[in-house]
Amino acid sequence: METISQSLPVTGETDGDGESFATLLGRWARVLGDEVAVTHLDHRATADGRAVTLTWRRLDERVDAVAARLGELAAPGERVAVLAGQSAEYVVAFLGTIRAGLVAVPLFAPDLPGHAGRLTAALADCAPRVVLTTAAEIDVVSRFLAGSSAGPAVVAVDALAPVAAGPRDWPRPDPDAPAYLQYTSGSTRSPAGVVLTHRNVLANARQACTAYGAETGTTSAVSWLPLFHDMGLILGIGAPMAGGLASVLMDPLAFLERPSRWLRALSASPGAISAAPNFAYAYCASRVTDAEKAYLDLSRVVSLINGSEPVLPATIARFQAAFGECGLRPEVHRSSYGLAEATVLVSVTDAGRPARQVTFDRARLAAGFAEPPAPGAATTTLVSCGRPAGQRVRIADLAGGPAAPGEVGEIRVSGPNVGRGYWGRPEASAATFGLPPLDPETGEGWLATGDLGVLFDGELFVTGRLKDLVVVDGRNHYPQDIEQTVEEHPGVRPHSAAAFAVDGDSDVDGEAAVVVLERAKHTDVDVAAVTAALRAAVSAGHGLRLHDVVFLAPGEVPRTSSGKISRARCRKAYLDGELAARRLG
């Protein structure tokens, strides 16, 4: 069985008994005191962003106040949901819940567009005893919860009075007790809460600090990713607590409105570590103007993590070409793989050198084998996702056994960061977590990720999602390959396509391929002509006939909360007929 693993030196203290993100906050409050711990750049106040800061000492005091109030409202082990926008108050609410010995549920405010159904489902699933929010959002949160049968108490964390100074007897964290429930983004299925223990999240935060080159006093975390998102939470809260790093936060909408804001925050933050999905790097390259580049100095950036599968080689090249003149070094690009079930981080490329890119035969890769291309054959270039960060990775065949060398199969993961299961879903948990073969020493099993990949020369290459494969006439097609082909047409908006399979028109037809996409902005598009061109391009490049091509207006294709195209939501909307009234042409 081919397995790759990597042991990493531990950043900070070990994840022993009685440790949590909140206890680490207390330690940093004593050590770093009046140094700034959290900065929120509020672009609602000013275009350039008003900086709202909390020192380590002040953050610790604010967290004490939240924990004290929660101790009056909930019993140990009960859930506390955070329903707030991106802010320093979100950090206070989350850490206050951890300090009180309760189970945090990082969610979002009800006014987040397009996600009310997901919020309703998550709240029904976790049944929180308390909901934490802010004074500015408490009315909209209370109205949203008005129909809830559970009737949780609602508390505005920024309206709480300080608690008296002095030592407090907070609950001692059990390393194997749940720290928080991380609800999945919903890109592939309905939201499910991953149960993550204190041991899990401390391990992964430290794995991230070590892998990304974090150092107390010299590096900082800069993030616009939502704090309720798995990567956003570890980057914006978890790693700073593990490594004593300053955290600089901004709202995702502020980034989308003006991507240069993110780059200016990187310039202003010495030793910046940040992360974003693949689309964000292309978005910056196309939207940041030369005038805005004049204010950027990216020479001190330590790591830029591309946490999207697949990472596109063209995107890395385009971003580097756009911002190399601003001092950006090619080696800071770090391709990464992870998922909520493993807290977030699984593997990452090595520091100090660009991510490796390997070109494979497209047809053989679709058939399940990573092989060099034959002369004249169509190719697919994959970017390495590196090596495991203090954990183990193996590739399993469809029966769960070991895949042969060079064979594409399901990525499986084992390590201290892997969660305990799904909240309230024993059958789904048993099918996903703790699978054999078990480690004879630790008893740990393997997490079935649902992602496809291959180990090639000791590195992990992600090829797609098992459930996303488009299978037509017995041939496998990776949706991202089809999407990349259609997005090469100037009439298609970049990073807007979703390819998926539906049942054919008859029992004989089997599955058929559909593409949903957005027309390019600021241009007139002859939908019929572009559709014909796309059908021809996909037929020539993939040997695949498209059953349907659905053009939508810019911004209409369903996305996840982190900005990625959601193939699952696109497919459901297509089958439910929701796209029919909105399609162009």
C-alpha positions in Angstrom: 0.0 0.0 0.0 1.5 3.3 -1.1 1.2 5.9 1.7 2.9 9.2 2.1 3.3 10.9 5.5 5.3 13.7 7.0 6.1 14.4 10.6 6.3 18.1 11.5 8.0 19.9 14.4 5.4 21.2 16.8 4.8 25.0 17.0 4.2 26.2 20.5 3.1 23.8 23.3 1.9 20.3 22.7 -1.8 19.6 22.5 -2.1 18.0 26.0 -4.9 17.8 28.5 -6.6 21.0 29.4 -5.6 22.9 26.3 -7.9 24.8 23.9 -7.8 27.9 21.7 -9.1 29.8 24.7 -6.4 28.6 27.1 -3.8 29.6 24.5 -5.4 33.0 24.3 -4.9 33.4 28.0 -1.2 32.5 27.6 -0.6 35.0 24.8 -2.5 37.7 26.7 0.1 37.2 29.5 3.1 37.1 27.1 2.1 39.6 24.4 -0.2 41.8 26.5 -0.8 45.1 24.6 0.3 44.0 21.2 -2.4 43.9 18.6 -4.1 40.4 18.3 -7.0 41.1 15.9 -7.6 43.8 13.4 -10.8 44.0 11.4 -10.6 46.3 8.4 -14.2 47.6 8.2 -14.8 48.8 4.6 -18.4 49.7 5.4 -17.1 52.7 7.3 -14.6 54.0 4.8 -13.5 52.9 1.4 -9.9 52.3 2.6 -11.1 50.3 5.7 -11.4 51.6 9.2 -9.1 49.4 11.4 -10.9 48.0 14.5 -8.3 46.4 16.8 -8.2 44.3 19.9 -5.0 43.7 21.9 -4.2 40.3 23.3 -5.1 41.5 26.8 -8.3 43.2 25.7 -9.4 40.2 23.6 -8.8 37.9 26.6 -11.0 40.2 28.8 -13.8 40.4 26.2 -13.7 36.6 25.9 -14.0 36.3 29.7 -17.2 38.4 29.6 -18.8 36.2 27.0 -17.8 33.0 28.8 -19.2 34.3 32.1 -22.6 35.1 30.5 -22.7 31.7 28.7 -22.1 30.0 32.0 -25.4 31.4 33.2 -27.3 30.3 30.1 -26.0 26.8 29.1 -24.7 23.6 30.5 -21.3 22.0 29.5 -21.6 20.3 26.1 -24.5 22.4 24.8 -24.2 24.2 21.5 -23.7 27.9 21.0 -24.2 29.2 17.5 -22.4 32.4 16.3 -24.6 34.4 13.9 -22.6 37.5 13.0 -20.8 39.1 10.2 -17.1 39.2 9.7 -15.7 41.2 12.6 -13.6 41.2 15.7 -16.8 40.5 17.6 -17.0 37.1 15.8 -13.7 36.2 17.2 -14.8 37.2 20.7 -18.0 35.2 20.4 -16.3 32.0 19.1 -13.5 32.0 21.7 -15.9 32.9 24.5 -17.9 29.8 23.7 -14.7 27.6 23.8 -13.7 29.1 27.1 -17.1 28.4 28.7 -16.7 24.7 27.9 -19.5 24.8 25.3 -19.6 23.6 21.7 -19.2 26.4 19.3 -21.1 26.4 16.0 -19.6 29.0 13.7 -22.3 30.2 11.3 -23.3 33.5 9.8 -25.8 36.3 9.9 -29.2 35.6 8.4 -28.8 38.4 5.8 -26.0 36.6 3.9 -27.6 36.5 0.4 -28.6 33.1 -0.9 -27.8 31.0 2.3 -31.0 31.3 4.4 -31.9 27.7 3.7 -28.5 26.5 4.7 -28.6 28.5 8.0 -32.1 27.1 8.8 -30.9 23.5 8.2 -27.7 23.9 10.3 -29.6 25.5 13.2 -32.2 22.7 13.1 -29.5 20.1 13.1 -27.4 21.4 16.0 -30.2 22.9 18.2 -28.2 25.6 19.9 -29.0 26.6 23.5 -27.6 30.1 22.8 -27.1 32.3 19.8 -24.3 34.9 19.9 -24.4 38.0 17.7 -23.8 41.7 17.8 -25.9 44.7 18.9 -26.1 45.8 15.2 -27.4 42.4 14.1 -29.5 41.3 17.1 -32.8 42.5 15.6 -32.4 40.6 12.3 -31.2 37.5 14.1 -34.1 37.6 16.5 -36.6 37.9 13.7 -35.0 35.0 11.8 -35.2 32.9 15.0 -38.8 33.9 15.8 -40.2 30.8 14.2 -37.8 28.4 15.9 -39.4 25.9 18.2 -36.2 25.7 20.3 -36.2 29.3 21.2 -32.5 29.8 22.0 -31.4 32.8 24.1 -29.8 35.6 21.9 -26.9 37.6 23.3 -25.1 40.5 21.7 -21.4 40.0 22.7 -20.5 43.7 22.3 -23.2 44.7 24.8 -21.9 42.6 27.7 -20.4 44.3 30.7 -16.8 43.5 31.7 -16.2 40.9 34.4 -14.3 41.6 37.5 -10.5 41.2 37.2 -8.9 38.1 38.8 -8.5 34.4 38.3 -11.5 32.4 37.2 -12.3 28.7 37.4 -13.2 28.0 33.7 -14.0 24.4 32.8 -10.9 22.4 32.0 -11.0 21.3 28.4 -11.2 17.6 27.6 -8.9 17.0 24.6 -11.4 14.5 23.1 -14.5 16.6 23.8 -16.1 18.6 20.9 -14.6 22.1 20.4 -16.9 23.1 17.6 -19.1 21.8 14.8 -17.8 22.8 11.4 -20.7 22.7 8.9 -19.7 21.8 5.4 -20.0 24.4 2.7 -22.8 22.6 0.9 -20.9 22.5 -2.4 -21.5 18.7 -2.7 -24.4 18.0 -0.3 -26.7 19.4 2.3 -24.8 20.9 5.3 -23.5 18.4 7.8 -21.8 19.3 11.1 -18.3 17.8 11.4 -17.5 17.1 15.1 -14.0 18.5 15.8 -12.4 18.0 19.2 -10.0 20.2 20.9 -7.2 17.7 20.0 -8.2 17.8 16.4 -8.3 21.6 16.0 -5.1 22.3 18.0 -3.3 19.6 16.0 -4.4 21.1 12.6 -3.7 24.7 13.7 -0.2 23.7 14.7 0.3 21.7 11.5 -0.7 24.8 9.6 1.6 27.1 11.5 4.6 24.8 10.9 3.7 24.1 7.2 3.1 27.7 6.3 6.2 29.1 8.1 4.4 31.0 10.9 6.6 32.5 13.7 5.4 34.5 16.7 6.3 38.1 16.3 7.4 38.0 12.7 4.4 36.6 10.7 0.7 37.5 10.6 -2.5 35.9 9.2 -4.4 38.0 6.6 -7.8 36.7 5.6 -11.0 37.7 3.8 -12.3 34.1 3.9 -15.5 33.8 6.0 -14.8 32.9 9.6 -17.5 30.2 9.4 -15.6 28.5 6.6 -13.2 25.8 7.6 -10.1 27.5 6.1 -11.2 31.0 7.2 -11.6 29.9 10.8 -8.2 28.1 11.1 -6.4 30.9 9.3 -8.2 33.8 11.0 -8.6 32.3 14.6 -7.0 28.9 15.0 -3.5 29.5 13.7 -3.2 32.9 15.4 -4.1 31.2 18.8 -1.7 28.3 18.2 1.2 30.5 17.1 0.6 33.9 18.7 0.1 35.5 15.4 -1.6 38.8 14.7 -4.8 38.3 12.7 -6.0 40.8 10.0 -9.6 40.2 8.9 -11.7 41.7 6.2 -15.2 41.0 4.8 -15.5 38.7 1.7 -17.7 41.4 0.1 -15.0 44.0 0.6 -12.6 41.8 -1.4 -15.1 41.1 -4.2 -15.9 44.9 -4.5 -12.2 45.8 -4.7 -9.7 42.9 -4.7 -6.8 45.4 -4.3 -7.9 45.7 -0.6 -6.7 42.2 0.1 -3.3 42.9 -1.5 -2.9 46.2 0.3 -3.6 44.4 3.6 -0.9 41.9 2.6 1.5 44.8 1.9 0.8 46.4 5.3 1.2 43.2 7.3 4.8 42.0 7.7 5.4 38.4 7.1 1.8 37.9 5.8 0.3 34.4 5.4 -3.0 34.2 3.5 -5.2 31.8 1.6 -7.8 32.0 -1.1 -9.6 29.8 -3.7 -8.2 29.5 -7.2 -10.7 32.0 -8.7 -9.6 34.8 -6.3 -6.0 34.9 -7.8 -7.4 35.2 -11.3 -9.8 37.8 -10.1 -7.0 39.9 -8.7 -4.9 39.6 -11.8 -7.8 40.8 -14.0 -9.2 43.5 -11.7 -6.3 45.3 -9.9 -5.2 48.3 -11.9 -1.7 49.6 -12.6 -2.5 52.6 -10.4 -3.5 50.3 -7.5 -0.3 48.2 -8.0 1.8 51.4 -7.3 0.8 51.1 -3.6 1.7 47.4 -3.3 4.8 45.9 -1.8 4.4 42.1 -1.7 8.0 41.3 -1.1 7.4 40.4 2.6 4.6 37.9 1.9 5.6 34.5 3.4 2.9 32.2 2.0 -0.1 32.5 -0.3 -2.1 29.3 -0.1 -4.2 28.2 -3.1 -6.8 26.0 -1.4 -9.0 25.1 -4.3 -9.1 21.9 -6.2 -8.0 21.9 -8.9 -5.3 24.6 -8.8 -4.9 25.8 -12.3 -1.4 26.4 -13.6 -2.5 29.3 -15.8 -3.9 31.0 -12.7 -0.7 30.8 -10.8 1.3 32.1 -13.8 -1.2 35.0 -14.4 -1.1 36.1 -10.8 2.7 36.0 -10.6 3.0 37.9 -13.9 0.6 40.6 -12.7 2.3 41.1 -9.3 5.9 40.1 -9.7 6.6 43.8 -10.3 5.2 44.4 -6.8 7.9 42.2 -5.3 5.9 39.0 -5.2 8.3 36.0 -5.2 7.2 32.8 -7.1 8.1 30.5 -4.2 5.4 32.0 -1.9 2.7 30.3 -3.9 1.7 27.2 -1.9 -0.8 24.8 -3.3 -2.8 23.0 -0.7 -5.4 20.3 -0.2 -7.9 19.9 2.7 -11.4 19.4 3.8 -13.6 20.1 6.8 -13.6 16.5 7.9 -9.8 16.8 8.6 -10.4 20.2 10.3 -9.0 21.8 7.1 -5.4 21.2 6.1 -4.2 17.9 4.8 -1.3 18.6 2.5 0.7 21.5 1.1 3.6 22.1 -1.3 7.1 22.6 0.1 8.2 26.1 1.1 10.8 27.9 -0.9 10.1 26.6 -4.3 7.2 26.9 -6.8 4.6 24.1 -6.8 5.4 21.2 -9.1 3.4 20.9 -12.3 3.1 17.6 -14.2 1.4 17.0 -17.6 -0.5 13.7 -18.0 -2.3 12.0 -20.8 -5.9 13.3 -20.5 -7.6 10.1 -21.7 -5.6 7.8 -19.5 -6.1 10.1 -16.5 -9.9 9.9 -17.1 -9.5 6.2 -17.3 -7.8 6.2 -13.9 -4.1 6.2 -14.6 -1.6 9.0 -14.3 0.7 8.5 -17.3 2.9 10.7 -19.5 1.1 11.7 -22.7 1.5 9.8 -25.9 2.7 11.9 -28.9 -0.1 14.1 -30.1 -2.5 13.1 -27.3 -4.7 15.6 -25.4 -3.1 16.5 -22.1 -4.0 17.7 -18.6 -1.6 19.5 -16.5 -2.0 19.1 -12.7 -0.5 21.2 -9.9 0.9 19.2 -7.0 -0.8 19.6 -3.6 2.4 18.6 -2.0 3.0 16.3 1.0 0.9 15.6 4.1 1.2 18.2 6.9 1.9 15.9 9.9 -0.5 13.2 8.9 -0.8 10.3 6.5 -2.4 10.0 3.0 -3.1 6.9 0.9 -5.0 6.2 -2.3 -7.7 3.6 -2.2 -9.3 1.8 -5.2 -13.1 1.7 -5.6 -13.3 -1.3 -3.3 -11.3 0.4 -0.6 -8.2 -1.6 -1.1 -4.8 -0.1 -2.0 -4.5 1.5 -5.4 -1.7 0.5 -7.6 1.2 2.9 -8.2 0.1 5.6 -10.5 -3.6 4.6 -10.2 -6.2 7.3 -9.5 -8.4 6.5 -6.6 -10.1 8.0 -3.5 -7.8 10.1 -1.2 -7.9 8.8 2.3 -6.4 10.6 5.3 -5.3 9.6 8.8 -4.0 11.8 11.6 -4.8 13.6 14.8 -6.6 16.4 13.0 -9.3 14.1 11.5 -12.7 14.7 13.1 -14.8 12.3 15.1 -17.8 12.1 12.7 -20.9 14.0 11.7 -23.2 15.5 14.3 -26.2 13.2 14.8 -25.5 11.1 11.7 -24.1 7.8 12.9 -24.5 5.9 9.6 -22.8 8.6 7.5 -20.1 8.8 10.1 -19.4 5.1 10.1 -19.2 5.2 6.2 -16.7 8.0 6.2 -14.6 8.0 9.4 -12.3 5.4 11.0 -12.2 3.0 8.0 -9.8 0.1 7.9 -7.0 -0.8 7.9 -6.6 0.4 11.5 -3.2 1.5 12.8 -2.0 -1.3 15.1 -0.5 1.2 17.6 -3.0 4.1 17.7 -6.1 2.3 16.5 -6.7 5.2 14.1 -8.5 4.4 10.9 -8.9 6.3 7.7 -11.1 9.2 6.5 -12.8 8.6 3.1 -12.6 12.1 1.6 -14.7 11.5 -1.5 -12.0 13.2 -3.5 -10.0 11.6 -6.3 -6.3 11.8 -6.6 -3.0 10.0 -7.3 0.4 9.8 -5.6 3.1 10.7 -8.1 6.8 10.8 -7.1 5.8 11.2 -3.5 3.4 14.1 -3.9 -0.4 14.3 -4.0 -2.2 15.3 -7.1 -5.9 15.9 -6.8 -7.9 15.1 -9.9 -11.5 15.8 -8.9 -14.4 14.7 -6.7 -15.7 11.1 -7.0 -19.4 12.3 -7.1 -18.6 15.0 -9.7 -17.3 12.7 -12.4 -19.2 13.0 -15.6 -19.6 9.4 -17.0 -21.0 9.3 -20.6 -20.9 6.2 -22.8 -18.8 4.5 -20.2 -16.0 7.1 -20.3 -15.0 9.3 -17.4 -14.7 13.0 -17.8 -13.4 15.4 -15.1 -15.8 18.4 -14.9 -13.0 20.9 -14.4 -11.5 19.9 -17.8 -14.8 20.6 -19.5 -15.3 23.8 -17.6 -11.8 25.0 -18.6 -12.5 24.3 -22.2 -15.7 26.3 -22.3 -14.2 29.2 -20.3 -11.6 29.7 -23.0 -14.3 31.3 -25.2 -14.4 35.1 -24.9 -18.1 35.0 -24.6 -18.0 33.1 -21.3 -17.3 34.8 -18.0 -14.1 33.3 -16.5 -14.6 31.0 -13.5 -18.3 30.7 -14.0 -18.9 27.3 -15.5 -20.3 24.2 -13.9 -20.3 20.9 -15.7 -22.3 17.9 -14.4 -24.2 14.8 -15.5 -27.9 14.2 -15.6 -30.0 11.2 -16.7 -30.5 11.0 -20.4 -33.8 11.3 -22.2 -34.4 7.5 -22.1 -33.3 4.4 -20.3 -31.0 3.6 -23.2 -29.2 7.0 -23.2 -27.6 6.7 -19.7 -26.0 9.9 -18.4 -25.7 13.1 -20.4 -23.5 16.1 -19.9 -24.8 19.6 -19.1 -22.9 22.9 -18.7 -24.2 25.9 -16.9 -22.3 29.2 -17.3 -22.4 32.9 -17.3 -22.0 35.2 -20.3 -19.0 37.5 -20.2 -19.5 40.9 -18.7 -19.6 44.1 -20.7 -20.0 42.4 -24.1 -22.8 41.5 -26.5 -23.0 37.7 -26.8 -24.8 35.8 -29.6 -25.9 32.9 -27.3 -26.8 30.6 -30.2 -23.5 31.1 -31.9 -21.4 30.8 -28.7 -23.3 27.7 -27.7 -22.5 26.1 -31.1 -18.9 27.0 -30.7 -18.8 25.5 -27.2 -20.4 22.3 -28.3 -17.8 22.0 -31.1 -14.9 22.7 -28.7 -16.0 20.1 -26.1 -16.6 17.5 -28.8 -13.2 18.1 -30.3 -11.3 18.3 -27.0 -13.1 15.6 -25.0 -15.0 13.5 -27.5 -18.1 14.4 -25.6 -21.5 15.7 -26.8 -23.1 18.3 -24.5 -26.7 17.5 -23.8 -27.5 21.1 -22.9 -25.7 24.5 -22.5 -27.4 27.0 -20.2 -26.3 30.6 -20.4 -27.1 32.8 -17.4 -26.4 36.5 -16.6 -23.2 37.4 -14.7 -23.5 36.4 -11.0 -26.4 34.0 -11.5 -24.5 30.6 -11.3 -24.9 29.2 -7.7 -21.8 29.5 -5.6 -20.7 28.3 -2.1 -20.1 30.7 0.8 -16.4 30.9 -0.1 -17.1 31.9 -3.7 -16.6 28.6 -5.4 -19.0 27.4 -8.1 -21.3 24.8 -6.6 -21.9 22.0 -9.1 -24.3 20.2 -6.8 -26.5 23.4 -6.4 -26.3 24.0 -10.2 -27.4 20.5 -10.9 -30.3 20.6 -8.5 -31.4 24.0 -9.8 -31.3 22.6 -13.4 -33.3 19.5 -12.5 -35.8 21.5 -10.5 -36.4 23.8 -13.4 -35.2 26.9 -11.5 -32.8 27.9 -14.3 -35.3 27.8 -17.1 -36.7 31.3 -16.5 -33.3 32.8 -16.1 -31.5 31.2 -19.1 -30.5 33.6 -21.9 -31.1 33.1 -25.6 
